[in-house]
């Protein structure tokens, strides 16, 4: 039995002997199956309900059981995207009806893939962040919902989808946890819990060990805060893969970003708790890999965790940083700190882990929000095959990516007159490309690498589709699908 926190109190995948509702999928161009109850067949032919995608109708079966009909659109066009749209409509209606259990039937579309998409959406849709609600709020009136299907493949997919939603909701909850709670050590503790629950190896590097490992970015960015920085490492290695070069998933984990001495304006500082969303997504990915996807591959997750604060110890514009691989950086803007800690992660992945592929996720630039809004995340990479695999996974999961350029001319733009590179170019031309170009310098040519800028997709202000306002958990289902596609599940 799997459970994920939701706007219902939880959603469970289990069997109820007498469900509140049947959920029945209806195609716009197919008659309802003859095996259905006559009342459902009648409801499916109402003028106001023609099976259009996400349309909802209700009826009561001959035996008195209530039913929710959901439109699935044309049969030939129905796929995972349409399943998510239909599931969002179903979840919202079941919530309004205060349902506690539902049996799901999607006539002639009952596969584990469709079930997974349906289950993911129900879990994602119902998420709410209520960890810090106090006594001034009304008592929790939300319901617990149990879902299942009597079709084996669809039922298995529902269970997998709920577990993927659980991993994404972990990411959302951590991303939204406020900075006075979610310090770098809090993130390390959360990672330790994930590791314990999922059977992952974990190592946390902090304090003097950061100095010994010459993790310059973390030390520099984090030194102004009373909350010490750390590198968090998790490993998934099924039997027979222990000695194979891993794929490394790396996440920016800035638990709060004031901008440092290049301080943000007040309107730009609120909400910076989400600046750790990349690292939170890495935790969600590692949980999904270990509990749902289970690929035949070795995967290492790295979180570079620090708080970018202000004190007399803060690093300054004009400082020069020397990384363990010998690259020197002139600091021109202390509010371009995410790339400085990600550089540590890229060097570690290359030199210590000896990765053959690296995928990093980060709320890196405001420029990518200007370029792509919240519809696509920005994607950069040095390997066309990896880029296309990630785009394909995004199309499947609905976490879509748009490739942006890397070019030597941008590299020249990042040159420093007194060091190797600057961390930020003042003119902000090609702003998201600047960040990716900076990171690219820390990846050896022989290693396949992709950078995903999630600054525009890590949160939403809209109550729409599979999401309520808040963090989205972007990247968890995307990379879970990537590993499933590449290594099997």
MARVODREN-816108 format. One line per 3 residues: number of its first residue (from 1); their letters; for each residue x, y, z of C-alpha. Coordinates in steps of 0.1 Angstrom, whole numbers, plus 5000, padded with zeros to 4 digits. Layout:
<rs>
NUM> A> X/Y/Z ~ ...
</rs>
This chain:
<rs>
1> XXX> 5000/5000/5000 ~ 5015/5034/4990 ~ 5005/5067/5004
4> XXX> 5013/5103/4993 ~ 5003/5135/5011 ~ 4976/5153/4992
7> XXX> 4947/5178/4995 ~ 4927/5147/5004 ~ 4946/5138/5036
10> XXX> 4963/5112/5016 ~ 4958/5091/4985 ~ 4962/5053/4989
13> XXX> 4964/5026/4964 ~ 4944/4997/4978 ~ 4911/4979/4973
16> XXX> 4879/4990/4990 ~ 4850/4965/4991 ~ 4823/4991/4984
19> XXX> 4838/5023/4967 ~ 4821/5056/4969 ~ 4824/5062/4932
22> XXX> 4832/5044/4900 ~ 4853/5066/4876 ~ 4846/5056/4840
25> XXX> 4865/5070/4810 ~ 4844/5077/4779 ~ 4859/5084/4744
28> XXX> 4843/5110/4722 ~ 4842/5087/4692 ~ 4835/5053/4707
31> XXX> 4804/5039/4722 ~ 4806/5030/4759 ~ 4814/4993/4764
34> XXX> 4783/4971/4764 ~ 4795/4957/4798 ~ 4788/4990/4815
37> XXX> 4757/4996/4836 ~ 4727/5010/4815 ~ 4727/5042/4836
40> XXX> 4763/5049/4826 ~ 4755/5042/4790 ~ 4726/5067/4792
43> XXX> 4748/5093/4809 ~ 4775/5090/4783 ~ 4750/5100/4756
46> XXX> 4737/5132/4772 ~ 4739/5163/4749 ~ 4760/5182/4775
49> XXX> 4785/5154/4777 ~ 4801/5141/4744 ~ 4833/5126/4758
52> XXX> 4854/5157/4752 ~ 4887/5155/4770 ~ 4883/5163/4807
55> XXX> 4845/5168/4805 ~ 4828/5155/4836 ~ 4793/5140/4841
58> XXX> 4778/5122/4871 ~ 4752/5095/4874 ~ 4740/5068/4897
61> XXX> 4742/5032/4885 ~ 4713/5007/4887 ~ 4727/4993/4919
64> XXX> 4728/5027/4935 ~ 4765/5032/4933 ~ 4775/5067/4922
67> XXX> 4797/5072/4891 ~ 4818/5100/4876 ~ 4822/5099/4839
70> XXX> 4853/5116/4824 ~ 4858/5125/4788 ~ 4890/5110/4772
73> XXX> 4887/5127/4738 ~ 4892/5108/4705 ~ 4904/5072/4709
76> XXX> 4933/5075/4685 ~ 4947/5107/4701 ~ 4945/5094/4737
79> XXX> 4979/5090/4754 ~ 4997/5099/4786 ~ 4992/5137/4782
82> XXX> 4955/5132/4777 ~ 4954/5108/4807 ~ 4969/5135/4829
85> XXX> 4944/5161/4817 ~ 4915/5137/4824 ~ 4929/5127/4858
88> XXX> 4932/5163/4869 ~ 4895/5168/4861 ~ 4886/5136/4880
91> XXX> 4907/5145/4910 ~ 4892/5180/4914 ~ 4857/5165/4911
94> XXX> 4863/5138/4936 ~ 4877/5164/4960 ~ 4845/5185/4957
97> XXX> 4824/5154/4962 ~ 4845/5145/4993 ~ 4850/5110/4980
100> XXX> 4869/5085/5001 ~ 4873/5057/4976 ~ 4871/5053/4938
103> XXX> 4874/5024/4914 ~ 4888/5035/4880 ~ 4879/5021/4846
106> XXX> 4893/5036/4814 ~ 4877/5015/4787 ~ 4901/5002/4761
109> XXX> 4929/5024/4775 ~ 4939/5003/4805 ~ 4976/5000/4804
112> XXX> 5002/5004/4831 ~ 5016/5035/4813 ~ 4982/5052/4813
115> XXX> 4977/5041/4849 ~ 5010/5056/4858 ~ 5001/5089/4843
118> XXX> 4967/5089/4860 ~ 4981/5080/4894 ~ 5009/5106/4891
121> XXX> 4984/5134/4884 ~ 4960/5125/4912 ~ 4990/5126/4936
124> XXX> 5004/5158/4922 ~ 4971/5176/4920 ~ 4961/5170/4955
127> XXX> 4993/5182/4971 ~ 4992/5210/4996 ~ 5018/5224/5019
130> XXX> 5003/5227/5054 ~ 5033/5218/5076 ~ 5033/5252/5093
133> XXX> 4996/5258/5097 ~ 4990/5269/5133 ~ 4962/5271/5157
136> XXX> 4946/5301/5139 ~ 4936/5277/5111 ~ 4905/5256/5110
139> XXX> 4909/5219/5118 ~ 4919/5197/5089 ~ 4887/5186/5071
142> XXX> 4904/5169/5042 ~ 4895/5133/5032 ~ 4916/5103/5026
145> XXX> 4911/5088/4992 ~ 4916/5052/4982 ~ 4919/5044/4945
148> XXX> 4924/5012/4924 ~ 4913/4994/4893 ~ 4900/4959/4887
151> XXX> 4922/4958/4855 ~ 4956/4945/4866 ~ 4978/4966/4842
154> XXX> 4960/4998/4850 ~ 4961/4990/4887 ~ 4998/4985/4887
157> XXX> 5003/5017/4869 ~ 4982/5036/4894 ~ 5004/5023/4922
160> XXX> 5036/5033/4903 ~ 5022/5067/4895 ~ 5013/5074/4931
163> XXX> 5048/5065/4942 ~ 5063/5089/4916 ~ 5040/5116/4929
166> XXX> 5052/5109/4964 ~ 5088/5115/4953 ~ 5078/5147/4935
169> XXX> 5058/5158/4966 ~ 5088/5152/4988 ~ 5106/5176/4965
172> XXX> 5078/5202/4967 ~ 5076/5200/5005 ~ 5114/5205/5009
175> XXX> 5115/5233/4984 ~ 5087/5252/5002 ~ 5102/5246/5037
178> XXX> 5113/5281/5050 ~ 5150/5289/5054 ~ 5149/5292/5092
181> XXX> 5141/5255/5091 ~ 5156/5242/5059 ~ 5193/5249/5065
184> XXX> 5220/5229/5047 ~ 5221/5205/5077 ~ 5183/5201/5075
187> XXX> 5188/5191/5038 ~ 5214/5166/5049 ~ 5191/5151/5075
190> XXX> 5163/5149/5049 ~ 5187/5131/5025 ~ 5197/5107/5053
193> XXX> 5160/5098/5058 ~ 5156/5092/5021 ~ 5187/5070/5021
196> XXX> 5176/5050/5051 ~ 5140/5045/5037 ~ 5152/5036/5002
199> XXX> 5184/5016/5009 ~ 5208/5042/4994 ~ 5243/5049/5005
202> XXX> 5249/5085/5019 ~ 5279/5107/5027 ~ 5278/5143/5040
205> XXX> 5309/5164/5036 ~ 5311/5194/5058 ~ 5334/5215/5080
208> XXX> 5371/5207/5078 ~ 5364/5179/5052 ~ 5352/5206/5028
211> XXX> 5387/5222/5031 ~ 5404/5189/5027 ~ 5385/5182/4995
214> XXX> 5391/5218/4983 ~ 5354/5224/4976 ~ 5360/5261/4970
217> XXX> 5325/5271/4958 ~ 5307/5258/4988 ~ 5332/5272/5013
220> XXX> 5332/5306/4997 ~ 5294/5310/4992 ~ 5285/5295/5025
223> XXX> 5310/5312/5048 ~ 5289/5343/5056 ~ 5261/5321/5071
226> XXX> 5259/5306/5106 ~ 5245/5275/5088 ~ 5276/5257/5074
229> XXX> 5276/5244/5038 ~ 5279/5208/5028 ~ 5281/5184/4999
232> XXX> 5255/5156/5002 ~ 5261/5124/4982 ~ 5237/5096/4977
235> XXX> 5243/5064/4957 ~ 5221/5038/4941 ~ 5240/5008/4928
238> XXX> 5221/4976/4922 ~ 5242/4943/4923 ~ 5266/4941/4894
241> XXX> 5268/4979/4888 ~ 5290/4989/4918 ~ 5322/4993/4896
244> XXX> 5305/5009/4866 ~ 5309/5047/4859 ~ 5278/5063/4873
247> XXX> 5254/5088/4859 ~ 5255/5118/4883 ~ 5224/5139/4890
250> XXX> 5235/5172/4905 ~ 5213/5199/4922 ~ 5218/5234/4932
253> XXX> 5207/5236/4969 ~ 5209/5272/4980 ~ 5187/5271/5010
256> XXX> 5183/5309/5009 ~ 5197/5335/4986 ~ 5200/5371/4998
259> XXX> 5222/5379/4969 ~ 5251/5383/4993 ~ 5269/5416/4992
262> XXX> 5253/5421/4958 ~ 5221/5422/4977 ~ 5188/5416/4961
265> XXX> 5161/5443/4962 ~ 5133/5435/4987 ~ 5109/5424/4960
268> XXX> 5134/5400/4946 ~ 5142/5383/4979 ~ 5109/5369/4990
271> XXX> 5104/5334/4977 ~ 5142/5326/4976 ~ 5135/5295/4997
274> XXX> 5127/5279/4963 ~ 5164/5284/4952 ~ 5171/5249/4966
277> XXX> 5146/5233/4942 ~ 5173/5217/4921 ~ 5188/5198/4951
280> XXX> 5153/5190/4964 ~ 5145/5174/4930 ~ 5177/5153/4932
283> XXX> 5164/5138/4964 ~ 5131/5131/4947 ~ 5148/5116/4918
286> XXX> 5169/5093/4940 ~ 5138/5082/4958 ~ 5119/5075/4926
289> XXX> 5149/5056/4912 ~ 5152/5034/4943 ~ 5114/5027/4948
292> XXX> 5098/5028/4914 ~ 5121/5028/4884 ~ 5149/5006/4897
295> XXX> 5172/5009/4867 ~ 5201/4986/4860 ~ 5225/5014/4863
298> XXX> 5246/5031/4890 ~ 5233/5066/4899 ~ 5249/5091/4922
301> XXX> 5230/5121/4935 ~ 5249/5152/4946 ~ 5234/5182/4965
304> XXX> 5256/5213/4968 ~ 5240/5230/4998 ~ 5248/5264/5012
307> XXX> 5231/5296/5023 ~ 5241/5328/5005 ~ 5240/5353/5034
310> XXX> 5257/5385/5045 ~ 5282/5391/5072 ~ 5317/5404/5077
313> XXX> 5329/5370/5064 ~ 5310/5373/5031 ~ 5328/5369/4999
316> XXX> 5330/5400/4977 ~ 5329/5412/4941 ~ 5366/5414/4930
319> XXX> 5375/5382/4950 ~ 5394/5355/4930 ~ 5385/5319/4936
322> XXX> 5408/5289/4927 ~ 5390/5256/4923 ~ 5405/5222/4929
325> XXX> 5409/5216/4891 ~ 5430/5248/4888 ~ 5404/5270/4872
328> XXX> 5403/5306/4886 ~ 5372/5327/4888 ~ 5369/5365/4893
331> XXX> 5337/5372/4913 ~ 5318/5400/4897 ~ 5284/5394/4913
334> XXX> 5278/5375/4946 ~ 5242/5370/4935 ~ 5255/5346/4908
337> XXX> 5263/5321/4935 ~ 5245/5290/4923 ~ 5270/5284/4895
340> XXX> 5299/5287/4920 ~ 5286/5258/4941 ~ 5276/5238/4911
343> XXX> 5311/5240/4898 ~ 5322/5221/4929 ~ 5296/5194/4921
346> XXX> 5307/5192/4885 ~ 5344/5188/4894 ~ 5335/5162/4921
349> XXX> 5314/5143/4896 ~ 5342/5143/4870 ~ 5373/5137/4892
352> XXX> 5360/5117/4921 ~ 5329/5099/4908 ~ 5344/5095/4873
355> XXX> 5310/5099/4859 ~ 5302/5091/4822 ~ 5271/5114/4823
358> XXX> 5262/5144/4844 ~ 5228/5160/4846 ~ 5224/5191/4867
361> XXX> 5193/5210/4877 ~ 5192/5245/4891 ~ 5171/5276/4895
364> XXX> 5200/5294/4879 ~ 5189/5325/4860 ~ 5160/5349/4858
367> XXX> 5169/5352/4822 ~ 5155/5317/4814 ~ 5122/5329/4829
370> XXX> 5122/5359/4805 ~ 5131/5336/4776 ~ 5108/5306/4782
373> XXX> 5083/5316/4810 ~ 5070/5287/4830 ~ 5061/5265/4801
376> XXX> 5096/5250/4793 ~ 5128/5246/4813 ~ 5159/5256/4796
379> XXX> 5182/5228/4784 ~ 5218/5230/4775 ~ 5242/5201/4767
382> XXX> 5274/5189/4750 ~ 5259/5156/4738 ~ 5231/5156/4713
385> XXX> 5220/5121/4722 ~ 5216/5130/4759 ~ 5198/5162/4750
388> XXX> 5173/5143/4728 ~ 5168/5116/4754 ~ 5159/5143/4780
391> XXX> 5136/5161/4756 ~ 5118/5129/4749 ~ 5114/5121/4786
394> XXX> 5100/5156/4791 ~ 5075/5151/4763 ~ 5063/5119/4780
397> XXX> 5060/5134/4815 ~ 5048/5168/4806 ~ 5079/5184/4822
400> XXX> 5090/5199/4789 ~ 5125/5212/4779 ~ 5136/5236/4753
403> XXX> 5172/5235/4741 ~ 5193/5267/4742 ~ 5227/5272/4726
406> XXX> 5262/5266/4738 ~ 5289/5282/4716 ~ 5326/5293/4719
409> XXX> 5316/5329/4713 ~ 5297/5328/4746 ~ 5327/5313/4763
412> XXX> 5348/5343/4752 ~ 5322/5366/4767 ~ 5329/5350/4801
415> XXX> 5366/5356/4800 ~ 5382/5376/4828 ~ 5411/5400/4823
418> XXX> 5428/5389/4856 ~ 5415/5353/4860 ~ 5402/5326/4838
421> XXX> 5366/5335/4838 ~ 5341/5359/4855 ~ 5311/5344/4873
424> XXX> 5287/5369/4857 ~ 5288/5394/4828 ~ 5273/5428/4838
427> XXX> 5254/5434/4806 ~ 5231/5404/4810 ~ 5232/5395/4773
430> XXX> 5222/5359/4768 ~ 5217/5357/4805 ~ 5207/5320/4808
433> XXX> 5235/5311/4783 ~ 5260/5328/4805 ~ 5252/5305/4834
436> XXX> 5254/5274/4813 ~ 5286/5285/4796 ~ 5302/5291/4830
439> XXX> 5293/5256/4841 ~ 5305/5240/4808 ~ 5340/5250/4817
442> XXX> 5340/5226/4846 ~ 5330/5195/4825 ~ 5357/5176/4807
445> XXX> 5350/5171/4770 ~ 5349/5133/4774 ~ 5319/5135/4798
448> XXX> 5283/5138/4785 ~ 5267/5167/4803 ~ 5233/5184/4804
451> XXX> 5222/5215/4824 ~ 5185/5221/4831 ~ 5176/5256/4842
454> XXX> 5144/5252/4862 ~ 5140/5288/4874 ~ 5107/5293/4855
457> XXX> 5092/5259/4862 ~ 5102/5252/4898 ~ 5070/5268/4911
460> XXX> 5036/5280/4899 ~ 5012/5307/4910 ~ 4983/5290/4892
463> XXX> 4958/5264/4903 ~ 4956/5245/4870 ~ 4959/5210/4857
466> XXX> 4980/5188/4879 ~ 4992/5216/4902 ~ 4981/5238/4930
469> XXX> 5001/5270/4937 ~ 5035/5264/4951 ~ 5065/5243/4942
472> XXX> 5060/5219/4914 ~ 5087/5192/4920 ~ 5099/5198/4884
475> XXX> 5125/5173/4873 ~ 5116/5143/4894 ~ 5093/5126/4870
478> XXX> 5114/5139/4840 ~ 5146/5122/4852 ~ 5127/5091/4865
481> XXX> 5114/5087/4829 ~ 5148/5093/4815 ~ 5163/5065/4835
484> XXX> 5133/5042/4827 ~ 5138/5048/4790 ~ 5176/5044/4790
487> XXX> 5180/5016/4816 ~ 5146/4999/4819 ~ 5125/4996/4850
</rs>
